[in-house]
Amino acid sequence: MKLKLDLHDIYNRNDDIERALRSIIDEAIEKKATLVEIIPGKGSGQLKKRVLRFLDQKDVKVLYHRVEKDSKNFGRIFVHFRPK
């Protein structure tokens, strides 16, 4: 199962970004998804950096297996989960 989060609509609302990221990670765990696609968009790269900083937090990092930056699309990040 794959989940998708597009951040284009909330790129400038800090609290909503944090909530959306937490929500999609929780949903992935609950539904036992193996992949979450996060789309921060291309832009200046600030939103992508913010997403990567969020994913690098200690309490979040233990929840997933690995992060992959899409080599073909700069504005996309994949978060891989191990099935349990």
FENRA-V577850 format. One record per backbone hydrogen bond with DSSP energy under -0.5 kcal/mol. CO is the residue of the C=O (numbers start at 0). NH is the residue of the N-H. If there is no record, write none. Layout:
BEGIN
co=CO nh=NH
co=CO nh=NH
END
This chain:
BEGIN
co=0 nh=33
co=0 nh=34
co=2 nh=36
co=4 nh=6
co=4 nh=38
co=6 nh=9
co=7 nh=10
co=9 nh=12
co=11 nh=13
co=12 nh=16
co=13 nh=17
co=14 nh=18
co=15 nh=19
co=16 nh=20
co=17 nh=21
co=18 nh=22
co=19 nh=23
co=20 nh=24
co=21 nh=25
co=22 nh=26
co=23 nh=27
co=24 nh=28
co=25 nh=29
co=26 nh=30
co=27 nh=32
co=28 nh=31
co=33 nh=80
co=34 nh=2
co=35 nh=37
co=35 nh=78
co=36 nh=4
co=37 nh=39
co=37 nh=76
co=38 nh=6
co=41 nh=44
co=44 nh=48
co=45 nh=49
co=46 nh=50
co=47 nh=51
co=48 nh=52
co=49 nh=53
co=50 nh=54
co=51 nh=55
co=53 nh=56
co=56 nh=59
co=56 nh=60
co=57 nh=61
co=59 nh=62
co=60 nh=63
co=65 nh=79
co=67 nh=69
co=67 nh=77
co=72 nh=75
co=74 nh=40
co=75 nh=69
co=76 nh=37
co=77 nh=67
co=77 nh=79
co=78 nh=35
co=79 nh=64
co=79 nh=65
END
